[in-house]
Amino acid sequence: MSHSPASQAPAFRLLTAAEHATTLEADQATVGYLALNNEADPRELDLVGVQRIDLDFPKFTDGRAYSQAYLLRRRLGYQGELRATGDVLIDQLVQMARTGFDVAVLREGVDASDAQRQFDRFHAFYQGDAVHALPHFRDPEPEELSVQSERSAV
């Protein structure tokens, strides 16, 4: 069962291990698919035609997949799906979304509603990230937008 957090980018989804297995078989057969281990350097990849990349968390203390996701999104401009697999814990989900992941595969036995609560708890950030590069203070306020448009009309 997939969930789309309202407070995050609408493309972020949570998948069960069974859903991941089903989509893995289909994607391997039909779309450009890559599975990267933690030692792979994304800068050395040919990303032409690649629509999905699985980045592995072999254990929760190994955060190299965060760096890979950030490199793919910000430096290489990768627009396809980035999927977090492996030892994915619910307390890592918000950081995964902020570093550029679109999808996280939940471990067996993890309740999707518990995972969703992580996004509900942390719905805004002051700092920029891989998804939203500008820091919060640089975002124009709604009033500023209307004032700017009124000034430009004068």
Backbone hydrogen bonds, N-H to C=O, Kabsch-Sander energy under -0.5 kcal/mol:
donor,donor_aa,acceptor,acceptor_aa,energy
3,H,14,L,-0.5
8,Q,5,P,-0.5
12,F,9,A,-2.1
13,R,102,D,-2.6
14,L,3,H,-0.9
15,L,104,A,-2.8
20,H,16,T,-2.2
21,A,17,A,-2.2
22,T,18,A,-1.9
23,T,19,E,-2.5
24,L,20,H,-2.6
25,E,21,A,-1.7
26,A,22,T,-1.6
27,D,23,T,-3.1
28,Q,24,L,-2.4
29,A,25,E,-1.1
30,T,26,A,-1.5
31,V,27,D,-2.1
32,G,49,G,-0.5
33,Y,31,V,-0.6
34,L,52,R,-2.1
36,L,54,D,-2.6
40,A,37,N,-1.3
44,E,41,D,-2.1
45,L,42,P,-1.5
47,L,45,L,-0.8
50,V,47,L,-1.9
51,Q,32,G,-2.4
51,Q,49,G,-0.5
52,R,32,G,-1.7
53,I,81,E,-2.6
54,D,34,L,-2.8
55,L,53,I,-0.5
55,L,83,R,-3.0
56,D,36,L,-1.1
57,F,85,T,-2.5
62,D,59,K,-2.3
63,G,61,T,-0.8
66,Y,63,G,-1.3
67,S,63,G,-1.0
68,Q,64,R,-2.2
69,A,65,A,-2.5
70,Y,66,Y,-2.5
71,L,67,S,-2.5
72,L,68,Q,-2.6
73,R,69,A,-2.5
74,R,70,Y,-2.8
75,R,70,Y,-0.7
75,R,71,L,-0.9
76,L,71,L,-2.2
78,Y,72,L,-3.1
81,E,51,Q,-2.7
83,R,53,I,-2.8
83,R,81,E,-0.5
84,A,103,V,-2.8
85,T,55,L,-2.4
85,T,83,R,-0.5
87,D,57,F,-3.8
88,V,86,G,-2.0
89,L,87,D,-0.6
92,Q,89,L,-1.8
93,L,90,I,-1.0
96,M,92,Q,-2.2
97,A,93,L,-2.4
98,R,94,V,-2.2
99,T,95,Q,-1.6
100,G,96,M,-0.5
100,G,97,A,-0.9
101,F,96,M,-2.4
102,D,82,L,-2.6
103,V,82,L,-2.0
104,A,13,R,-2.1
105,V,84,A,-2.5
106,L,15,L,-3.4
106,L,104,A,-0.7
107,R,88,V,-0.8
110,V,107,R,-1.9
114,D,111,D,-0.5
115,A,111,D,-1.9
116,Q,112,A,-2.5
117,R,113,S,-1.6
118,Q,114,D,-0.7
118,Q,115,A,-1.2
119,F,115,A,-0.7
119,F,116,Q,-0.9
120,D,116,Q,-1.6
121,R,117,R,-2.1
122,F,118,Q,-1.6
123,H,121,R,-0.6
129,D,132,H,-2.3
130,A,98,R,-2.0
131,V,98,R,-0.7
133,A,131,V,-0.5
136,H,126,Y,-3.4
138,R,135,P,-1.9
139,D,135,P,-0.5
139,D,136,H,-1.5
145,L,141,E,-2.1
146,S,142,P,-1.8
147,V,143,E,-2.5
148,Q,144,E,-2.8
149,S,145,L,-2.2
150,E,146,S,-2.0
151,R,147,V,-2.5
152,S,148,Q,-2.2
153,A,149,S,-1.0
154,V,150,E,-0.8
154,V,151,R,-0.7
